[in-house]
Amino acid sequence: MTHGKDDQQITQGKRGELLAEFGPLISGKHLTKALGFPSQQAFRQAVRRGTVPVKVFEIAGRRGKFALTEEVECWLTRLSSATEEKT
């Protein structure tokens, strides 16, 4: 099993996929899934507790919470890198 440079190339290849798929903002079930929450109720609970790993915000006239897709991608990359360092 290879680690390091190969994994880093895979991670870099994944960057931009969320942006290409969802645009600059991600919300709803897509945000819930991208952040790894098992349900939207779990996501809402995390928002109430202030434990969501990225900044979420509301937009006037629109329902739900939103996050910048780029911030979600950066968080996923940091999470992946931290996991790789532990192994």
C-alpha positions in Angstrom: 0.0 0.0 0.0 1.4 3.4 -1.0 1.1 6.6 1.0 2.5 10.1 0.8 3.0 11.5 -2.6 0.5 9.2 -4.3 -2.2 10.0 -1.8 -1.4 13.7 -2.0 -1.8 13.6 -5.8 -5.2 11.8 -5.3 -6.3 14.5 -2.8 -5.2 17.3 -5.2 -7.1 15.6 -8.0 -10.3 15.7 -5.8 -10.0 19.4 -5.1 -12.3 21.3 -7.2 -14.8 18.4 -7.7 -17.3 19.9 -5.2 -16.8 23.4 -6.7 -17.5 22.0 -10.2 -20.5 20.1 -9.0 -22.2 22.6 -6.7 -20.7 26.0 -7.5 -19.5 28.5 -4.9 -22.2 27.6 -2.3 -23.3 24.3 -0.9 -26.3 23.7 1.2 -29.0 21.2 2.3 -28.4 17.5 2.0 -25.3 18.0 -0.1 -23.7 20.0 2.7 -24.8 17.5 5.3 -23.3 14.6 3.3 -20.0 16.5 2.4 -19.4 17.2 6.1 -20.1 13.5 7.0 -23.2 14.0 9.1 -25.5 10.9 9.1 -28.6 13.0 8.8 -29.8 16.6 8.4 -31.1 16.4 12.0 -27.5 15.7 13.1 -26.3 18.6 11.0 -28.9 20.9 12.6 -27.9 19.8 16.0 -24.2 20.5 15.3 -25.2 24.0 14.0 -27.0 24.6 17.3 -24.0 23.4 19.3 -21.6 25.4 17.2 -19.6 22.3 16.3 -19.8 22.4 12.5 -16.2 22.3 11.2 -16.7 25.1 8.6 -18.4 28.5 8.8 -22.1 28.2 7.9 -24.4 31.1 7.3 -27.9 32.1 6.2 -28.9 34.1 3.1 -31.8 36.5 3.3 -34.8 35.2 1.5 -33.6 31.7 1.3 -34.1 28.7 3.5 -31.4 26.6 5.2 -27.8 27.0 6.0 -25.0 27.6 3.4 -21.2 27.2 3.3 -18.6 28.2 0.9 -17.8 25.1 -1.2 -14.1 26.0 -1.2 -14.1 26.0 2.7 -15.6 22.5 2.7 -13.0 21.3 0.2 -10.2 22.8 2.3 -11.6 21.2 5.5 -11.8 17.8 3.8 -8.2 18.1 2.5 -6.9 19.1 6.0 -8.8 16.1 7.5 -7.4 13.8 4.9 -3.8 15.1 5.6 -4.2 14.7 9.3 -5.4 11.2 8.9 -2.5 10.3 6.6 0.0 11.7 9.2 -1.4 9.4 11.9 -1.0 6.3 9.8 
